[in-house]
Amino acid sequence: MTVLDIQSTFGPAFVGQFVSAILLGVTIIQAWMYYWNYRSRDPQTLKVFIAILVGLDIVHTALCFHMFYWYLILNFGNVDSLQFNVWSMNVQGIVAVCYSFSM
């Protein structure tokens, strides 16, 4: 049986995911305040663009949480599950690229 220390790999990533989720909450509050304060002044295309960016951020965070749930909860102690990517990890990369290139 292979002994694997996942504290050095998944530990910091797990903490970083929770910090990212907190910052997602800040982003949602900022978007809400933007729509509330500038609903009649800014063009519709800018509002749609901001909604798309916030939506991509929400989807990215949900996919990250699914990845952690898959590896750390459903497959706890199963070293063989670390040999392949879960589907949400692959989709997360696509969403991150779309999010990065849209800015």
All heavy atoms as an XYZ file, in Angstrom:
837
protein
N       0.840     -1.187      0.000
C       0.000      0.000      0.000
C       0.885      1.251      0.000
O       1.839      1.359      0.748
C      -0.902     -0.003      1.222
C      -1.781      1.194      1.298
S      -2.963      0.991      2.625
C      -3.931      2.403      2.305
N       0.543      2.188     -0.832
C       1.306      3.411     -0.961
C       0.833      4.434      0.059
O      -0.355      4.676      0.201
C       1.132      4.000     -2.367
O       1.489      3.016     -3.318
C       1.994      5.222     -2.543
N       1.782      5.017      0.768
C       1.455      6.067      1.714
C       1.589      7.401      0.983
O       2.626      7.692      0.400
C       2.387      6.023      2.943
C       2.095      7.178      3.875
C       2.244      4.694      3.650
N       0.546      8.173      1.018
C       0.535      9.440      0.301
C       0.200     10.558      1.273
O      -0.787     10.481      2.004
C      -0.502      9.392     -0.819
C      -0.587     10.608     -1.709
C       0.702     10.776     -2.487
C      -1.748     10.463     -2.662
N       1.018     11.567      1.282
C       0.785     12.721      2.144
C       0.037     13.774      1.340
O       0.626     14.511      0.559
C       2.119     13.272      2.653
C       1.934     14.485      3.536
O       0.901     14.564      4.223
O       2.827     15.348      3.543
N      -1.283     13.839      1.526
C      -2.072     14.815      0.771
C      -2.206     16.135      1.515
O      -2.778     17.076      0.980
C      -3.468     14.271      0.407
C      -4.301     13.999      1.640
C      -3.356     13.055     -0.459
C      -5.745     13.728      1.335
N      -1.659     16.218      2.715
C      -1.728     17.480      3.456
C      -0.950     18.577      2.749
O      -1.333     19.741      2.788
C      -1.189     17.301      4.876
C      -2.095     16.499      5.753
C      -1.499     16.334      7.151
O      -0.320     16.578      7.370
N      -2.324     15.917      8.085
N       0.125     18.218      2.097
C       0.938     19.237      1.430
C       0.377     19.628      0.064
O       0.790     20.636     -0.497
C       2.375     18.745      1.272
O       2.397     17.584      0.460
N      -0.554     18.843     -0.465
C      -1.128     19.174     -1.775
C      -2.558     19.692     -1.660
O      -2.863     20.790     -2.103
C      -1.093     17.950     -2.696
O      -1.758     16.867     -2.054
C       0.318     17.565     -3.045
N      -3.426     18.906     -1.070
C      -4.824     19.299     -0.972
C      -5.101     20.268      0.172
O      -6.076     21.005      0.132
C      -5.729     18.064     -0.813
C      -6.060     17.406     -2.110
C      -5.476     16.206     -2.463
C      -6.958     17.989     -2.984
C      -5.783     15.600     -3.653
C      -7.264     17.390     -4.179
C      -6.674     16.189     -4.516
N      -4.257     20.274      1.181
C      -4.478     21.170      2.321
C      -4.474     22.641      1.939
O      -5.459     23.352      2.164
N      -3.388     23.131      1.346
C      -3.381     24.542      0.942
C      -4.425     24.870     -0.123
O      -5.010     25.950     -0.116
C      -1.969     24.751      0.398
C      -1.157     23.674      1.002
C      -2.085     22.521      1.187
N      -4.677     23.943     -1.028
C      -5.691     24.181     -2.060
C      -7.085     24.266     -1.444
O      -7.915     25.076     -1.870
C      -5.640     23.076     -3.106
N      -7.353     23.450     -0.427
C      -8.651     23.467      0.243
C      -8.869     24.791      0.979
O      -9.947     25.390      0.903
C      -8.724     22.284      1.209
C     -10.073     22.041      1.794
C     -11.110     21.594      1.006
C     -10.304     22.244      3.138
C     -12.359     21.360      1.537
C     -11.542     22.017      3.687
C     -12.579     21.566      2.883
N      -7.841     25.249      1.672
C      -7.923     26.541      2.363
C      -8.097     27.671      1.339
O      -8.908     28.581      1.523
C      -6.681     26.772      3.250
C      -6.656     28.177      3.794
C      -6.646     25.755      4.380
N      -7.349     27.602      0.260
C      -7.473     28.601     -0.792
C      -8.855     28.623     -1.422
O      -9.358     29.691     -1.799
N      -9.487     27.465     -1.513
C     -10.843     27.409     -2.070
C     -11.835     28.123     -1.156
O     -12.737     28.806     -1.639
C     -11.265     25.955     -2.292
C     -12.646     25.803     -2.836
C     -12.827     26.501     -4.169
O     -11.925     26.570     -4.987
N     -14.002     27.031     -4.390
N     -11.684     27.977      0.142
C     -12.594     28.679      1.051
C     -12.357     30.185      1.034
O     -13.310     30.962      1.107
C     -12.482     28.119      2.463
C     -13.361     26.933      2.677
C     -12.842     25.654      2.624
C     -14.712     27.092      2.897
C     -13.651     24.558      2.794
C     -15.533     26.001      3.071
C     -15.007     24.732      3.015
N     -11.113     30.602      0.903
C     -10.838     32.036      0.760
C     -11.445     32.547     -0.543
O     -12.038     33.626     -0.596
C      -9.316     32.307      0.823
C      -8.998     33.741      0.461
C      -8.780     31.968      2.205
N     -11.334     31.750     -1.596
C     -11.930     32.111     -2.884
C     -13.448     32.217     -2.781
O     -14.060     33.107     -3.392
C     -11.549     31.071     -3.936
O     -12.205     31.319     -5.148
N     -14.074     31.340     -2.011
C     -15.529     31.402     -1.835
C     -15.943     32.664     -1.085
O     -16.975     33.273     -1.398
C     -16.018     30.158     -1.099
N     -15.141     33.056     -0.115
C     -15.433     34.303      0.607
C     -15.311     35.491     -0.334
O     -16.165     36.394     -0.347
C     -14.497     34.443      1.823
C     -14.832     33.390      2.876
C     -14.579     35.846      2.416
C     -13.812     33.264      3.980
N     -14.276     35.490     -1.161
C     -14.112     36.572     -2.128
C     -15.199     36.551     -3.192
O     -15.567     37.601     -3.729
C     -12.728     36.502     -2.762
C     -11.566     36.789     -1.809
C     -10.235     36.581     -2.515
C     -11.674     38.187     -1.236
N     -15.739     35.379     -3.503
C     -16.885     35.303     -4.416
C     -18.086     36.018     -3.812
O     -18.818     36.721     -4.518
C     -17.243     33.854     -4.733
C     -18.505     33.648     -5.560
C     -18.368     34.272     -6.945
C     -18.842     32.181     -5.653
N     -18.272     35.874     -2.524
C     -19.351     36.600     -1.847
C     -19.157     38.101     -1.950
O     -20.118     38.845     -2.190
N     -17.916     38.556     -1.819
C     -17.627     39.986     -1.976
C     -17.931     40.424     -3.404
O     -18.503     41.494     -3.634
C     -16.159     40.276     -1.589
C     -15.780     41.705     -1.939
C     -15.921     39.995     -0.118
N     -17.571     39.594     -4.381
C     -17.841     39.907     -5.783
C     -19.337     40.007     -6.052
O     -19.794     40.918     -6.769
C     -17.222     38.830     -6.691
O     -15.820     38.774     -6.462
C     -17.491     39.115     -8.150
N     -20.113     39.113     -5.478
C     -21.565     39.143     -5.674
C     -22.161     40.408     -5.052
O     -23.038     41.051     -5.643
C     -22.210     37.862     -5.107
C     -21.802     36.662     -5.968
C     -23.723     37.987     -5.040
C     -22.200     35.331     -5.396
N     -21.680     40.778     -3.880
C     -22.162     42.016     -3.248
C     -21.795     43.227     -4.093
O     -22.614     44.140     -4.280
C     -21.612     42.135     -1.814
C     -22.256     41.087     -0.909
C     -21.851     43.532     -1.252
C     -21.623     40.985      0.453
N     -20.581     43.257     -4.637
C     -20.181     44.370     -5.484
C     -21.028     44.433     -6.748
O     -21.405     45.524     -7.192
C     -18.703     44.253     -5.859
C     -17.771     44.619     -4.754
C     -16.320     44.519     -5.174
O     -15.971     43.766     -6.085
N     -15.472     45.273     -4.515
N     -21.324     43.286     -7.351
C     -22.164     43.272     -8.550
C     -23.578     43.752     -8.213
O     -24.185     44.511     -8.989
C     -22.209     41.862     -9.151
N     -24.097     43.323     -7.076
C     -25.423     43.768     -6.650
C     -25.456     45.293     -6.465
O     -26.382     45.968     -6.922
C     -25.817     43.073     -5.360
C     -27.139     43.511     -4.830
C     -27.378     44.519     -3.950
C     -28.403     42.978     -5.174
N     -28.711     44.638     -3.716
C     -29.379     43.698     -4.457
C     -28.820     41.942     -6.010
C     -30.727     43.431     -4.551
C     -30.168     41.679     -6.104
C     -31.093     42.415     -5.389
N     -24.434     45.817     -5.811
C     -24.369     47.265     -5.596
C     -24.209     48.014     -6.920
O     -24.779     49.091     -7.100
C     -23.224     47.604     -4.636
C     -23.490     47.147     -3.214
S     -22.103     47.383     -2.099
C     -21.850     49.125     -2.194
N     -23.443     47.442     -7.839
C     -23.293     48.068     -9.152
C     -24.647     48.146     -9.865
O     -25.024     49.185    -10.398
C     -22.297     47.282    -10.012
C     -22.377     47.651    -11.467
C     -21.850     48.854    -11.914
C     -22.990     46.815    -12.383
C     -21.932     49.213    -13.243
C     -23.084     47.159    -13.709
C     -22.556     48.359    -14.125
O     -22.659     48.716    -15.440
N     -25.363     47.028     -9.909
C     -26.653     47.020    -10.585
C     -27.658     47.944     -9.897
O     -28.512     48.538    -10.545
C     -27.221     45.596    -10.679
C     -26.600     44.807    -11.796
C     -25.742     43.749    -11.536
C     -26.853     45.128    -13.121
C     -25.163     43.030    -12.561
C     -26.275     44.419    -14.148
C     -25.440     43.375    -13.862
O     -24.863     42.683    -14.878
N     -27.555     48.060     -8.606
C     -28.482     48.922     -7.866
C     -28.193     50.406     -8.121
O     -29.098     51.204     -8.289
C     -28.397     48.613     -6.377
C     -29.412     49.353     -5.582
C     -29.214     50.463     -4.828
C     -30.795     49.054     -5.464
N     -30.367     50.862     -4.254
C     -31.374     50.010     -4.627
C     -31.607     48.050     -5.988
C     -32.713     50.016     -4.302
C     -32.939     48.049     -5.670
C     -33.482     49.028     -4.841
N     -26.904     50.767     -8.152
C     -26.521     52.182     -8.281
C     -26.430     52.682     -9.716
O     -26.617     53.873     -9.960
C     -25.186     52.425     -7.578
C     -25.293     52.252     -6.085
O     -26.304     52.584     -5.484
N     -24.249     51.710     -5.488
N     -26.116     51.807    -10.675
C     -25.888     52.240    -12.050
C     -26.873     51.594    -13.026
O     -26.566     51.456    -14.206
C     -24.450     51.914    -12.474
C     -23.424     52.619    -11.649
C     -22.760     51.961    -10.615
C     -23.128     53.956    -11.886
C     -21.823     52.613     -9.848
C     -22.190     54.623    -11.115
C     -21.541     53.946    -10.101
O     -20.616     54.603     -9.333
N     -28.038     51.197    -12.564
C     -28.984     50.485    -13.418
C     -29.494     51.315    -14.581
O     -29.865     50.769    -15.605
C     -30.139     49.938    -12.596
C     -30.964     50.998    -11.898
C     -32.052     50.346    -11.041
N     -32.733     51.334    -10.245
C     -32.417     51.647     -9.016
N     -31.421     51.038     -8.432
N     -33.082     52.572     -8.356
N     -29.493     52.634    -14.464
C     -30.012     53.454    -15.560
C     -28.926     54.224    -16.305
O     -29.195     54.773    -17.357
C     -31.047     54.437    -15.008
O     -30.437     55.297    -14.059
N     -27.707     54.243    -15.794
C     -26.648     55.062    -16.401
C     -25.756     54.294    -17.373
O     -25.307     54.870    -18.349
C     -25.782     55.698    -15.319
C     -26.515     56.789    -14.557
C     -25.572     57.493    -13.648
N     -25.634     56.830    -12.339
C     -24.980     57.214    -11.279
N     -24.167     58.246    -11.344
N     -25.099     56.576    -10.140
N     -25.464     53.035    -17.106
C     -24.534     52.287    -17.944
C     -25.272     51.564    -19.064
O     -26.447     51.206    -18.922
C     -23.758     51.278    -17.105
C     -22.658     51.934    -16.294
O     -22.336     53.098    -16.586
O     -22.134     51.288    -15.378
N     -24.573     51.311    -20.181
C     -25.220     50.613    -21.296
C     -25.525     49.157    -20.947
O     -24.879     48.556    -20.073
C     -24.197     50.704    -22.425
C     -22.903     51.004    -21.767
C     -23.210     51.723    -20.501
N     -26.484     48.596    -21.642
C     -26.936     47.223    -21.388
C     -25.819     46.207    -21.649
O     -25.733     45.201    -20.950
C     -28.158     46.913    -22.264
C     -28.830     45.614    -21.938
C     -29.510     45.621    -20.584
O     -29.853     46.678    -20.055
N     -29.708     44.461    -20.019
N     -24.972     46.468    -22.636
C     -23.891     45.519    -22.933
C     -22.915     45.385    -21.767
O     -22.429     44.283    -21.492
C     -23.128     45.955    -24.194
O     -22.671     47.301    -24.025
C     -23.995     45.860    -25.419
N     -22.632     46.473    -21.085
C     -21.749     46.416    -19.926
C     -22.389     45.620    -18.786
O     -21.716     44.823    -18.118
C     -21.389     47.824    -19.457
C     -20.414     47.930    -18.287
C     -19.078     47.292    -18.635
C     -20.223     49.374    -17.884
N     -23.669     45.802    -18.594
C     -24.368     45.055    -17.541
C     -24.376     43.557    -17.841
O     -24.180     42.738    -16.937
C     -25.797     45.567    -17.409
C     -25.881     46.979    -16.887
C     -27.322     47.430    -16.876
C     -27.419     48.905    -16.599
N     -28.782     49.387    -16.694
N     -24.581     43.197    -19.103
C     -24.570     41.785    -19.487
C     -23.173     41.198    -19.312
O     -23.011     40.067    -18.834
C     -25.070     41.621    -20.938
C     -24.831     40.217    -21.450
C     -26.541     41.978    -21.029
N     -22.153     41.962    -19.686
C     -20.773     41.510    -19.537
C     -20.433     41.238    -18.072
O     -19.818     40.218    -17.741
C     -19.821     42.552    -20.126
C     -18.379     42.164    -20.066
C     -17.900     41.100    -20.805
C     -17.502     42.874    -19.265
C     -16.566     40.747    -20.744
C     -16.168     42.528    -19.197
C     -15.694     41.458    -19.945
N     -20.849     42.111    -17.192
C     -20.601     41.918    -15.756
C     -21.356     40.699    -15.238
O     -20.829     39.909    -14.452
C     -20.959     43.192    -14.975
C     -19.949     44.286    -15.313
C     -20.995     42.932    -13.472
C     -20.289     45.639    -14.777
N     -22.587     40.513    -15.704
C     -23.363     39.341    -15.288
C     -22.693     38.049    -15.755
O     -22.664     37.049    -15.015
C     -24.779     39.429    -15.829
N     -22.131     38.052    -16.958
C     -21.431     36.869    -17.463
C     -20.194     36.580    -16.620
O     -19.927     35.422    -16.265
C     -21.076     37.050    -18.947
C     -22.339     36.981    -19.804
C     -20.069     36.010    -19.415
C     -22.136     37.370    -21.242
N     -19.438     37.609    -16.283
C     -18.239     37.408    -15.467
C     -18.581     36.854    -14.082
O     -17.925     35.929    -13.595
C     -17.464     38.713    -15.327
C     -16.713     39.192    -16.559
C     -16.018     40.516    -16.271
C     -15.698     38.162    -16.993
N     -19.610     37.400    -13.465
C     -20.014     36.899    -12.140
C     -20.524     35.465    -12.258
O     -20.222     34.608    -11.422
C     -21.058     37.833    -11.501
C     -21.621     37.228    -10.230
C     -20.441     39.186    -11.200
N     -21.274     35.175    -13.314
C     -21.763     33.812    -13.529
C     -20.633     32.818    -13.734
O     -20.666     31.704    -13.184
N     -19.628     33.189    -14.515
C     -18.474     32.307    -14.708
C     -17.722     32.089    -13.394
O     -17.237     30.980    -13.130
C     -17.534     32.894    -15.755
C     -17.949     32.740    -17.216
C     -17.008     33.524    -18.117
C     -17.983     31.287    -17.623
N     -17.634     33.110    -12.578
C     -16.968     32.972    -11.279
C     -17.741     32.012    -10.373
O     -17.152     31.189     -9.677
C     -16.824     34.342    -10.631
C     -15.765     34.379     -9.549
O     -14.995     33.402     -9.431
O     -15.698     35.386     -8.830
N     -19.064     32.096    -10.401
C     -19.897     31.186     -9.596
C     -19.731     29.746    -10.075
O     -19.573     28.812     -9.268
C     -21.365     31.632     -9.628
C     -21.532     32.944     -8.871
C     -22.286     30.553     -9.072
C     -22.879     33.600     -9.046
N     -19.753     29.540    -11.396
C     -19.598     28.189    -11.948
C     -18.210     27.633    -11.615
O     -18.077     26.463    -11.233
C     -19.839     28.212    -13.473
C     -19.426     26.907    -14.124
C     -21.298     28.505    -13.766
N     -17.188     28.468    -11.718
C     -15.827     28.030    -11.398
C     -15.717     27.594     -9.932
O     -15.123     26.565     -9.617
C     -14.840     29.158    -11.710
C     -13.418     28.790    -11.481
N     -12.736     29.173    -10.348
C     -12.554     28.067    -12.209
C     -11.516     28.696    -10.405
N     -11.374     28.025    -11.526
N     -16.300     28.369     -9.039
C     -16.256     28.017     -7.620
C     -17.012     26.719     -7.345
O     -16.542     25.866     -6.577
C     -16.828     29.169     -6.778
O     -16.059     30.343     -7.030
C     -16.778     28.855     -5.295
N     -18.164     26.540     -7.978
C     -18.935     25.307     -7.790
C     -18.162     24.096     -8.306
O     -18.159     23.033     -7.658
C     -20.276     25.421     -8.499
N     -17.494     24.230     -9.441
C     -16.703     23.122     -9.970
C     -15.518     22.795     -9.061
O     -15.184     21.619     -8.881
C     -16.216     23.455    -11.384
C     -17.285     23.493    -12.468
C     -16.715     24.058    -13.756
C     -17.891     22.125    -12.691
N     -14.903     23.801     -8.490
C     -13.798     23.558     -7.549
C     -14.287     22.811     -6.315
O     -13.633     21.875     -5.841
C     -13.146     24.876     -7.146
S     -12.170     25.648     -8.425
N     -15.445     23.224     -5.785
C     -15.984     22.519     -4.625
C     -16.344     21.077     -4.972
O     -16.155     20.178     -4.156
C     -17.202     23.244     -4.054
C     -16.846     24.276     -3.029
C     -17.099     25.615     -3.250
C     -16.251     23.920     -1.842
C     -16.761     26.569     -2.317
C     -15.906     24.860     -0.893
C     -16.157     26.189     -1.133
N     -16.846     20.831     -6.179
C     -17.146     19.457     -6.586
C     -15.870     18.620     -6.649
O     -15.851     17.462     -6.231
C     -17.856     19.422     -7.938
C     -18.127     18.024     -8.395
N     -17.264     17.349     -9.219
C     -19.142     17.182     -8.111
C     -17.742     16.127     -9.432
N     -18.883     16.011     -8.771
N     -14.797     19.207     -7.169
C     -13.529     18.493     -7.244
C     -13.045     18.090     -5.850
O     -12.662     16.944     -5.618
C     -12.472     19.347     -7.934
C     -11.127     18.662     -8.043
S      -9.761     19.786     -8.314
C      -9.759     20.750     -6.826
N     -13.098     19.040     -4.920
C     -12.668     18.718     -3.556
C     -13.583     17.671     -2.925
O     -13.117     16.788     -2.214
C     -12.619     19.967     -2.684
C     -11.397     20.798     -2.918
C     -11.499     22.058     -3.456
C     -10.147     20.310     -2.602
C     -10.378     22.823     -3.686
C      -9.008     21.064     -2.822
C      -9.131     22.319     -3.370
N     -14.885     17.748     -3.160
C     -15.815     16.763     -2.616
C     -15.500     15.380     -3.173
O     -15.532     14.382     -2.451
C     -17.251     17.174     -2.946
C     -18.280     16.269     -2.331
C     -18.596     16.369     -0.985
C     -18.938     15.308     -3.092
C     -19.533     15.536     -0.411
C     -19.880     14.480     -2.534
C     -20.176     14.586     -1.192
O     -21.100     13.764     -0.628
N     -15.182     15.315     -4.453
C     -14.884     14.037     -5.095
C     -13.634     13.393     -4.490
O     -13.640     12.223     -4.128
C     -14.701     14.233     -6.596
C     -14.176     13.030     -7.299
C     -12.887     12.772     -7.644
C     -14.938     11.897     -7.720
N     -12.791     11.572     -8.257
C     -14.034     10.994     -8.320
C     -16.276     11.552     -7.644
C     -14.438      9.783     -8.851
C     -16.674     10.350     -8.177
C     -15.769      9.475     -8.761
N     -12.567     14.174     -4.386
C     -11.301     13.601     -3.921
C     -11.231     13.436     -2.404
O     -10.685     12.438     -1.919
C     -10.115     14.455     -4.377
C      -9.819     14.318     -5.846
C      -9.930     15.406     -6.695
C      -9.433     13.100     -6.384
C      -9.663     15.276     -8.047
C      -9.163     12.962     -7.734
C      -9.283     14.053     -8.554
O      -9.015     13.934     -9.891
N     -11.767     14.387     -1.651
C     -11.568     14.366     -0.202
C     -12.704     13.715      0.578
O     -12.485     13.305      1.719
C     -11.353     15.798      0.305
C     -10.132     16.524     -0.280
C     -10.044     17.931      0.282
C      -8.862     15.747     -0.009
N     -13.893     13.606     -0.003
C     -15.018     12.997      0.718
C     -15.380     11.641      0.106
O     -15.334     10.615      0.782
C     -16.251     13.930      0.717
C     -15.907     15.307      1.278
C     -17.411     13.289      1.460
C     -15.440     15.319      2.709
N     -15.753     11.651     -1.168
C     -16.202     10.403     -1.794
C     -15.091      9.371     -1.924
O     -15.337      8.171     -1.803
C     -16.802     10.687     -3.172
C     -18.099     11.480     -3.185
C     -18.565     11.692     -4.616
C     -19.177     10.778     -2.375
N     -13.882      9.801     -2.201
C     -12.768      8.881     -2.398
C     -11.708      9.030     -1.317
O     -10.514      8.900     -1.594
C     -12.146      9.109     -3.784
C     -13.051      8.630     -4.872
O     -13.435      7.470     -4.905
N     -13.423      9.530     -5.765
N     -12.136      9.278     -0.104
C     -11.207      9.419      1.010
C     -10.458      8.104      1.220
O     -11.058      7.039      1.358
C     -11.955      9.787      2.291
C     -11.056      9.933      3.482
C     -10.248     11.039      3.612
C     -11.018      8.954      4.459
C      -9.408     11.181      4.702
C     -10.181      9.084      5.553
C      -9.378     10.196      5.677
N      -9.145      8.173      1.221
C      -8.319      6.994      1.426
C      -8.099      6.155      0.185
O      -7.372      5.166      0.230
N      -8.727      6.507     -0.920
C      -8.574      5.763     -2.164
C      -7.486      6.424     -2.999
O      -7.725      7.378     -3.726
C      -9.910      5.734     -2.922
C      -9.841      4.911     -4.183
O      -8.848      4.255     -4.450
N     -10.915      4.951     -4.947
N      -6.275      5.896     -2.896
C      -5.130      6.480     -3.584
C      -5.277      6.323     -5.100
O      -4.830      7.172     -5.868
C      -3.815      5.846     -3.079
C      -2.614      6.406     -3.796
C      -3.683      6.042     -1.587
N      -5.946      5.272     -5.525
C      -6.105      5.038     -6.964
C      -6.935      6.129     -7.648
O      -6.783      6.364     -8.842
C      -6.757      3.683     -7.216
C      -5.865      2.532     -6.769
O      -4.626      2.716     -6.776
O      -6.398      1.466     -6.425
N      -7.814      6.793     -6.900
C      -8.632      7.844     -7.506
C      -7.823      9.075     -7.877
O      -8.277      9.903     -8.674
C      -9.771      8.246     -6.564
O      -9.247      8.933     -5.440
N      -6.611      9.194     -7.331
C      -5.763     10.343     -7.647
C      -5.047     10.195     -8.983
O      -4.378     11.124     -9.427
C      -4.731     10.552     -6.536
C      -5.300     10.872     -5.155
C      -4.191     10.866     -4.122
C      -6.023     12.190     -5.168
N      -5.211      9.044     -9.639
C      -4.516      8.812    -10.899
C      -5.228      9.436    -12.099
O      -4.658      9.502    -13.174
C      -4.342      7.319    -11.131
C      -3.429      6.679    -10.118
C      -3.303      5.183    -10.343
O      -3.919      4.619    -11.238
N      -2.487      4.545     -9.531
N      -6.470      9.865    -11.915
C      -7.195     10.469    -13.034
C      -7.933     11.709    -12.558
O      -8.179     11.882    -11.369
C      -8.169      9.469    -13.661
C      -9.216      8.966    -12.714
C     -10.425      9.620    -12.598
C      -8.994      7.834    -11.949
C     -11.396      9.165    -11.710
C      -9.958      7.374    -11.071
C     -11.158      8.039    -10.956
N      -8.266     12.553    -13.510
C      -8.995     13.775    -13.193
C     -10.491     13.498    -13.150
O     -11.024     12.788    -14.006
C      -8.742     14.851    -14.244
C      -7.334     15.370    -14.216
O      -6.616     15.178    -13.240
N      -6.929     16.021    -15.275
N     -11.157     14.110    -12.198
C     -12.609     14.069    -12.168
C     -13.111     15.058    -13.222
O     -12.409     16.004    -13.599
C     -13.129     14.402    -10.746
C     -12.823     15.817    -10.362
C     -14.607     14.113    -10.615
N     -14.316     14.862    -13.733
C     -14.831     15.673    -14.841
C     -14.860     17.162    -14.499
O     -14.614     18.007    -15.359
C     -16.218     15.202    -15.271
C     -17.291     15.428    -14.241
C     -17.688     14.562    -13.267
C     -18.072     16.605    -14.076
N     -18.662     15.126    -12.502
C     -18.929     16.387    -12.975
C     -18.145     17.822    -14.730
C     -19.833     17.339    -12.525
C     -19.046     18.772    -14.282
C     -19.881     18.515    -13.203
N     -15.141     17.492    -13.249
C     -15.237     18.903    -12.886
C     -13.875     19.600    -12.952
O     -13.815     20.802    -13.188
C     -15.852     19.054    -11.494
O     -15.078     18.386    -10.530
N     -12.805     18.857    -12.775
C     -11.475     19.456    -12.886
C     -11.188     19.833    -14.336
O     -10.611     20.892    -14.604
C     -10.408     18.492    -12.366
C      -9.006     19.074    -12.384
S      -7.760     17.914    -11.814
C      -7.970     18.056    -10.061
N     -11.608     19.006    -15.276
C     -11.400     19.309    -16.689
C     -12.252     20.495    -17.132
O     -11.774     21.369    -17.853
C     -11.716     18.084    -17.538
C     -10.810     16.924    -17.210
O      -9.670     17.098    -16.811
N     -11.325     15.717    -17.350
N     -13.510     20.525    -16.717
C     -14.394     21.629    -17.083
C     -13.944     22.920    -16.413
O     -14.045     24.004    -16.994
C     -15.859     21.287    -16.723
C     -16.776     22.457    -16.988
C     -16.323     20.069    -17.490
N     -13.425     22.815    -15.218
C     -12.935     23.983    -14.479
C     -11.844     24.702    -15.259
O     -11.793     25.931    -15.287
C     -12.424     23.525    -13.121
C     -11.660     24.551    -12.352
C     -10.976     23.918    -11.148
O     -11.390     22.897    -10.650
N      -9.917     24.523    -10.697
N     -10.976     23.959    -15.899
C      -9.936     24.573    -16.721
C     -10.510     25.360    -17.882
O     -10.043     26.456    -18.204
N     -11.540     24.830    -18.516
C     -12.185     25.519    -19.633
C     -12.850     26.804    -19.149
O     -12.727     27.861    -19.775
C     -13.207     24.582    -20.313
C     -12.479     23.394    -20.932
C     -14.017     25.334    -21.360
C     -13.391     22.274    -21.363
N     -13.553     26.726    -18.022
C     -14.216     27.902    -17.477
C     -13.194     28.961    -17.071
O     -13.398     30.161    -17.314
C     -15.123     27.512    -16.282
C     -15.650     28.738    -15.560
C     -16.268     26.642    -16.748
N     -12.089     28.531    -16.484
C     -11.047     29.486    -16.076
C     -10.441     30.195    -17.281
O     -10.162     31.397    -17.229
C      -9.976     28.771    -15.272
N     -10.247     29.479    -18.375
C      -9.705     30.095    -19.587
C     -10.717     31.101    -20.153
O     -10.336     32.219    -20.533
C      -9.340     29.030    -20.627
C      -9.086     29.630    -21.991
C      -8.116     28.236    -20.166
N     -11.980     30.734    -20.194
C     -13.013     31.671    -20.679
C     -13.069     32.909    -19.804
O     -13.187     34.031    -20.303
C     -14.382     30.994    -20.695
S     -14.537     29.686    -21.896
N     -12.988     32.723    -18.511
C     -13.023     33.838    -17.571
C     -11.802     34.741    -17.749
O     -11.911     35.960    -17.746
C     -13.094     33.294    -16.144
C     -13.240     34.344    -15.084
C     -14.467     34.939    -14.840
C     -12.155     34.748    -14.311
C     -14.614     35.903    -13.865
C     -12.283     35.712    -13.344
C     -13.524     36.279    -13.128
O     -13.659     37.246    -12.165
N     -10.643     34.138    -17.931
C      -9.415     34.930    -18.062
C      -9.375     35.724    -19.352
O      -8.954     36.874    -19.362
C      -8.200     34.001    -18.009
O      -8.134     33.364    -16.761
N      -9.806     35.119    -20.445
C      -9.749     35.813    -21.729
C     -10.880     36.798    -21.921
O     -10.839     37.605    -22.849
C      -9.706     34.820    -22.881
C      -8.357     34.199    -23.073
C      -8.167     32.850    -22.868
C      -7.262     34.975    -23.416
C      -6.927     32.266    -23.027
C      -6.015     34.417    -23.567
C      -5.839     33.057    -23.377
N     -11.896     36.752    -21.083
C     -12.988     37.720    -21.225
C     -12.656     39.041    -20.532
O     -13.341     40.016    -20.728
C     -14.276     37.149    -20.657
O     -14.164     36.960    -19.257
N     -11.633     39.049    -19.714
C     -11.263     40.274    -19.010
C     -10.354     41.033    -19.872
O      -9.869     41.751    -20.276
C     -10.626     39.960    -17.676
C     -11.581     39.247    -16.759
S     -10.845     38.805    -15.225
C     -11.386     40.145    -14.216
